[in-house]
Amino acid sequence: MQFQRLFFRNREGKRLSARLDLPVDEKPFAYALFAHCFTCTKNFTAIVNINRELARAGIAVLRFDFTGLGESEGDFAETNFTSNVSDLVAAADFLKSDFEAPRLLIGHSLGGAAVLQASANIPSASALATIAAPANLSQMSGYLRSSTGEIAADGEGHIGLAGRHFKIKKQFLDDLDRTRMEESIRNLGKPLLVLHSPADNIVDVENAERIFEAARQPKSFVSLDGADHLLSNRSDSQYVGVVLSAWVQKYIELPRKARPQRNLTDNRVVVRTGKSGFRTEIDADGHSLIADEPISVGGSDTGPTPYDYLVTALGSCTTMTLRMYADRKGWPLESVTVRLKHRKIHASDCVQCETRDEKIDQIDREIELAGPITDDQRKRLLEIADRCPVHRTLHSEVNVRSWLKE
C-alpha cells in the first residue's frame, strides 16, 4: 500500500494532517474517507490494517487527524462533536477538489457517529460503515463525566486514555448531550454496514442494535466476536478490512479490470515494502499478493516468504506442465499434487553437484499423481516434471539487471 502525506484546511482555517492510502502502482477505482476514534489519530494501527485491505480492492482511503490531535493544528480542548463533523465534511470537500469525491465513509467509535451525522452533507457517499460506534451520545457524555470526575468550577476537566491525558471542557459534553443520532440514522438513505463486538466493554453492543434498528434498508450487521473496542488484535482489524472491502463493492460498483491477452514481453511485477517491518505488497498483472517474514525474524507473518514464492513457482509450473502433457497425450491423469521444501545443504551432501566447498540450495519435490495411469506413464511424467520452464530457469544461468529509477 502506497500513501501520500497531505494537508488541508478545516472551516476555521486550521491545517489538518492527512494520509491518502493508495493501491500499489495503480489508479484507484474509488475514494473513501475514514474517521478515527475518540482521541486516536490517523496512524492508529487498526485503521492502517483496514485501509490496506481496501487498497488491495482498488479503493484509496483518506485518513486524517481531527483538530488538535496528532499532527493537526488546533486545541483539542476547544473542539467538540460538532467540530469533528465539520472536519469530516472539510476532508470530503478536499478529496473532491484535489482527487475525487469520497464514495465510502467509514468511522470507528465516535468517528462512526460523526460519519452518520456528516453523511447528509457529503452527497457523493454511496455507502457508510461504522465500527464500534455509539448510538446515543448522551451515554458517552455520561461515561466521560464519570471518568473526569466533577467538571471544575471553570468548566474544564481532564481524562486519561491509553496512558495519555486530554483536557476537555463542559461544552464538549454538552454538545454530546444535544446531538440526537436517531433522526440522522433514520434519514441516511444509503447502504449501511454496522460492525460491532459483543465483547466491547467501552461501547456496548446494544448501540449497534439501536443503530441497525433505526436505519432503513439496505443495511447489514457483522458481529466481531471476541474483538475489543480498539481492535487491538491484528486479525480483528484485518477481518474488518476484508469484510468491508467485499461488502462495499456491491454498492459503489467498482469496475472489473479488463484482462486483455497478456503481453509476455512486458510481464512486470510490482513489489513494494513500506517503512517498517517486512510486509510486502505485490501486484502481478492485477493480482494482489502479500509476502512477509516470520515473526521470529522480525516480520509479522502476514504472507508467504520470498522463498515460499520461489518454490511455489516451481510447484505450480510442475503441476501445469504435467497437466498439459497428460492432456496432449490423452492420459487419464485426474490431478497432480506437488509438495516442496527449500533448505540449505552442504555441497558435499549433493551427489549431482560439482562444487564441494560451500552450501547450496536444495528443493525437495514430492509429486503425487492421481488417476488410472500406467507405471510407464508415471515414469514419463516424472521425467517431464524436470522440463517445466521454471525448473529449467532454476538450473540455468540467470542474469539479473538492476538500476535506480530516475
C-alpha positions in Angstrom: 0.0 0.0 0.0 1.4 3.4 -1.0 0.5 6.6 0.7 0.8 10.3 0.3 1.3 12.9 3.1 -1.3 15.6 2.7 -2.7 18.7 4.5 -5.9 20.6 4.1 -7.7 23.4 6.0 -10.9 23.0 8.0 -13.7 25.5 8.2 -11.8 27.5 10.8 -8.6 27.6 8.8 -6.7 25.1 10.9 -4.2 22.9 9.0 -5.2 19.3 9.3 -2.7 16.5 8.7 -3.8 13.6 6.5 -2.6 10.5 4.6 -4.1 9.1 1.5 -3.6 5.3 1.3 -3.4 4.1 -2.3 -3.4 0.8 -4.2 0.0 -0.5 -5.2 1.1 1.0 -8.6 -2.4 1.6 -9.9 -5.1 4.3 -10.1 -7.9 3.9 -7.5 -11.3 2.9 -8.7 -12.9 4.9 -5.9 -12.1 7.0 -2.8 -13.1 6.6 0.8 -12.9 8.7 4.0 -12.0 7.3 7.4 -12.9 9.0 10.8 -10.8 7.7 13.7 -11.9 7.0 17.2 -12.1 9.5 20.1 -8.6 10.9 20.9 -7.0 8.5 18.4 -5.0 9.6 15.4 -4.9 8.7 11.7 -1.9 6.4 12.3 -3.9 4.1 14.6 -2.8 0.6 13.7 -6.4 -0.8 13.2 -7.1 1.9 10.6 -3.9 1.1 8.7 -4.8 -2.6 8.6 -8.4 -1.9 7.4 -7.2 0.6 4.7 -4.6 -1.9 3.5 -7.4 -4.4 2.6 -9.4 -1.6 0.9 -6.3 -0.6 -1.1 -6.0 -4.2 -2.3 -9.5 -3.9 -3.7 -8.6 -0.7 -5.6 -10.0 1.8 -3.1 -8.0 4.8 -1.9 -8.7 5.9 1.7 -8.1 9.3 3.2 -7.3 9.2 7.0 -6.7 12.4 8.9 -6.2 13.8 12.4 -9.1 15.7 13.8 -8.4 19.3 15.0 -6.0 19.3 18.0 -4.9 15.6 17.6 -1.8 14.0 16.1 -0.2 16.3 13.6 -3.1 18.6 13.1 -3.3 22.2 14.3 -5.7 23.5 16.9 -6.5 23.0 20.6 -8.3 19.7 21.3 -10.0 21.2 24.4 -11.7 23.7 22.1 -13.2 21.0 19.9 -16.4 19.0 20.2 -18.5 16.5 18.3 -19.9 19.2 16.0 -16.4 20.4 15.1 -15.5 16.8 14.3 -18.4 16.5 11.9 -17.3 19.8 10.3 -13.7 18.4 9.9 -15.1 15.4 8.2 -17.1 17.5 5.7 -14.0 19.6 5.1 -12.0 16.4 4.4 -14.6 15.2 1.9 -14.5 18.6 0.2 -10.7 18.4 0.0 -10.9 15.0 -1.6 -13.5 16.2 -4.1 -11.4 19.3 -5.1 -7.9 17.6 -5.2 -8.7 14.0 -6.1 -12.2 12.6 -6.3 -15.3 12.9 -4.0 -15.5 10.0 -1.5 -17.9 7.2 -2.3 -17.5 5.4 1.1 -17.5 6.8 4.6 -16.0 4.8 7.5 -16.0 5.7 11.2 -14.6 4.0 14.3 -16.2 4.6 17.7 -17.1 8.3 18.0 -15.8 8.7 14.4 -18.6 6.3 13.4 -21.1 8.6 15.0 -19.5 11.5 13.2 -19.8 9.7 9.9 -23.5 9.1 10.5 -24.0 12.7 11.3 -21.9 14.1 8.4 -23.4 11.9 5.7 -26.2 14.4 4.9 -23.5 16.9 4.0 -21.4 14.5 1.8 -23.7 13.7 -1.1 -21.1 11.8 -3.0 -21.1 9.0 -0.4 -22.8 5.9 -1.7 -22.3 3.7 1.4 -21.4 4.0 5.1 -19.7 1.7 7.6 -19.5 2.1 11.4 -17.2 0.2 13.7 -18.0 0.1 17.4 -20.0 3.3 17.1 -22.2 4.7 19.9 -25.9 5.2 19.1 -26.6 7.6 22.0 -24.1 10.3 22.6 -25.5 11.4 25.9 -24.5 8.0 27.2 -20.9 8.7 26.1 -21.2 12.1 27.8 -22.1 10.3 31.0 -19.1 8.0 30.6 -16.7 10.9 30.1 -18.2 12.8 33.0 -17.7 9.9 35.4 -14.1 9.4 34.0 -13.2 13.1 34.6 -15.0 13.4 37.9 -16.7 16.6 38.6 -16.0 19.3 36.0 -14.1 22.0 37.7 -15.6 25.3 38.5 -14.1 26.9 35.4 -15.8 24.3 33.2 -12.7 22.1 32.5 -11.6 18.6 33.4 -9.0 16.0 32.4 -9.5 12.5 31.0 -6.9 9.8 30.8 -7.0 7.4 27.9 -4.4 4.8 26.9 -1.8 6.4 29.1 -2.4 9.9 27.7 -4.2 12.8 29.3 -6.6 15.2 27.5 -8.3 18.4 28.7 -12.0 18.6 27.8 -14.4 21.4 28.5 -18.0 21.3 29.6 -19.1 22.5 26.2 -17.8 19.2 24.7 -20.0 17.1 27.0 -22.9 19.5 26.5 -22.5 19.1 22.7 -22.8 15.3 23.0 -25.9 15.7 25.1 -27.5 17.9 22.5 -26.8 15.7 19.5 -29.6 13.3 18.5 -28.4 10.4 16.4 -31.6 8.5 15.7 -33.1 11.0 13.2 -29.8 11.2 11.3 -29.6 7.4 11.1 -33.2 7.1 10.0 -32.7 9.6 7.2 -29.4 8.2 5.9 -30.8 7.0 2.6 -27.7 5.0 1.9 -26.5 1.4 2.5 -25.1 0.9 6.0 -22.7 -1.7 7.4 -22.6 -1.9 11.2 -19.7 -3.8 12.7 -19.5 -4.3 16.5 -18.2 -6.8 19.0 -20.4 -8.4 21.7 -17.3 -8.2 24.0 -16.9 -4.4 23.6 -16.7 -3.0 27.1 -16.4 0.6 26.1 -19.4 1.0 23.7 -21.9 -1.8 24.5 -23.1 -3.9 21.5 -26.6 -2.6 22.3 -25.5 0.6 20.5 -25.1 -1.4 17.3 -28.5 -2.9 17.7 -30.1 0.6 18.1 -28.2 1.9 15.0 -29.3 -1.1 13.0 -32.9 -0.9 14.1 -33.1 2.9 13.3 -31.5 2.5 9.8 -33.6 1.7 6.8 -32.7 -0.9 4.2 -30.3 -1.8 2.8 -28.3 -2.5 6.0 -26.0 -5.2 7.2 -24.7 -6.2 10.6 -21.4 -8.1 11.3 -20.5 -9.3 14.8 -16.8 -9.0 15.6 -16.8 -11.9 18.0 -14.0 -11.7 20.6 -12.7 -8.3 19.5 -12.1 -5.4 21.9 -13.2 -1.8 21.3 -9.9 -0.7 19.7 -9.5 -3.9 17.6 -6.2 -4.4 19.3 -5.7 -7.9 17.8 -4.4 -7.5 14.3 -6.5 -10.4 13.0 -9.7 -8.5 14.0 -8.8 -5.3 12.1 -7.7 -7.4 9.1 -11.1 -9.2 9.2 -12.9 -5.9 9.3 -11.0 -4.8 6.2 -11.7 -7.9 4.3 -15.4 -7.8 5.1 -15.7 -4.1 4.3 -13.9 -4.4 1.0 -16.1 -7.2 -0.1 -19.4 -5.6 1.2 -18.8 -2.2 -0.4 -18.3 -3.5 -3.9 -22.0 -4.2 -4.1 -22.8 -0.5 -3.6 -20.0 1.5 -5.2 -19.8 -0.6 -8.4 -16.1 -1.0 -8.7 -15.3 -1.6 -12.4 -13.9 -5.0 -13.1 -10.4 -4.9 -14.5 -10.4 -5.8 -18.2 -7.9 -8.6 -18.8 -6.7 -8.4 -22.3 -4.3 -11.1 -23.6 -1.1 -10.7 -21.7 1.9 -9.2 -23.4 4.5 -11.7 -22.4 7.3 -9.2 -23.4 6.1 -6.9 -20.7 5.4 -9.1 -17.7 6.5 -6.7 -15.0 5.6 -7.4 -11.4 5.4 -4.5 -8.9 6.7 -5.2 -5.4 6.6 -2.7 -2.5 7.9 -2.9 1.1 7.0 0.0 3.4 8.8 1.9 6.1 8.5 -0.6 8.9 8.6 -4.4 9.0 8.8 -6.8 6.1 5.2 -7.0 4.9 5.4 -6.6 1.1 2.6 -5.9 -1.3 2.8 -7.4 -4.8 0.8 -6.6 -7.9 1.3 -9.3 -10.5 -0.8 -8.5 -13.7 -3.6 -7.1 -11.5 -3.4 -10.0 -9.0 -2.8 -8.8 -5.4 -0.4 -10.8 -3.3 1.4 -10.4 0.1 4.9 -11.5 1.1 6.3 -11.3 4.6 8.8 -13.0 7.0 8.0 -15.0 10.2 7.7 -13.2 13.5 10.8 -14.9 14.7 13.0 -12.9 12.3 11.2 -9.6 12.7 8.3 -10.0 10.3 4.6 -10.0 11.0 3.8 -13.4 9.3 1.0 -11.9 7.1 2.1 -13.8 4.0 4.5 -16.3 2.5 8.2 -15.6 2.5 10.1 -14.9 -0.7 11.5 -18.5 -0.7 7.9 -19.7 -0.3 7.1 -17.9 -3.5 10.2 -19.4 -5.2 9.2 -23.0 -4.5 5.5 -22.1 -5.2 6.6 -21.0 -8.7 8.3 -24.4 -9.2 5.4 -26.3 -7.8 2.8 -24.6 -9.9 4.9 -24.8 -13.0 5.3 -28.5 -12.4 1.6 -29.3 -12.0 0.7 -27.2 -15.0 3.3 -28.8 -17.2 2.2 -32.3 -16.2 -1.4 -31.4 -16.8 -0.6 -30.0 -20.2 1.4 -33.0 -21.2 -1.1 -35.6 -20.0 -3.9 -33.8 -21.8 -2.0 -33.7 -25.0 -1.3 -37.5 -24.7 -4.9 -38.3 -23.7 -3.8 -39.9 -20.5 -6.3 -40.3 -17.6 -4.4 -38.1 -15.1 -7.0 -36.8 -12.7 -4.9 -34.4 -10.6 -1.3 -33.5 -9.7 -0.2 -32.6 -6.2 3.3 -31.3 -5.5 4.9 -30.9 -2.1 8.1 -28.8 -1.9 10.6 -27.8 0.7 13.5 -25.5 0.4 16.7 -25.8 2.5 20.4 -25.2 2.6 22.7 -28.2 2.5 26.4 -28.7 2.3 27.5 -29.2 -1.3 29.4 -32.3 -0.2 26.0 -33.9 0.5 24.8 -33.4 -3.1 25.7 -36.3 -5.4 24.9 -34.4 -8.6 26.7 -31.2 -7.7 30.1 -30.3 -9.0 31.1 -27.9 -6.2 32.2 -29.3 -2.8 33.3 -26.4 -0.7 30.2 -24.4 0.2 26.5 -24.7 0.9 23.9 -24.9 -1.8 20.2 -24.5 -2.2 18.2 -27.7 -2.4 14.5 -28.1 -3.2 12.8 -31.4 -2.3 9.9 -32.0 -4.6 7.4 -34.8 -4.0 4.9 -35.4 -6.9 1.6 -37.2 -6.3 -0.2 -38.4 -9.4 -3.9 -39.4 -9.2 -5.8 -41.4 -11.8 -5.7 -44.7 -13.6 -2.3 -44.2 -15.3 0.2 -46.9 -16.0 3.6 -47.3 -14.5 5.2 -46.2 -17.8 3.1 -43.1 -17.9 4.0 -42.3 -14.3 7.7 -42.7 -15.1 7.4 -40.4 -18.2 5.5 -37.7 -16.2 8.4 -37.7 -13.6 10.8 -37.1 -16.5 8.6 -34.3 -17.8 8.5 -32.6 -14.4 12.2 -31.7 -14.8 11.3 -30.0 -18.1 8.9 -27.4 -16.7 10.1 -23.8 -17.6 10.7 -22.7 -14.0 12.7 -25.9 -13.3 14.9 -25.1 -16.3 15.3 -21.5 -15.2 16.5 -22.6 -11.8 19.1 -24.8 -13.4 20.3 -22.2 -15.9 22.4 -19.1 -15.5 20.2 -16.2 -14.6 21.2 -12.6 -15.3 19.6 -10.0 -13.0 20.0 -6.4 -14.2 19.3 -3.6 -11.6 19.1 0.2 -11.8 17.7 3.0 -9.8 14.6 4.8 -11.1 15.3 8.4 -12.0 
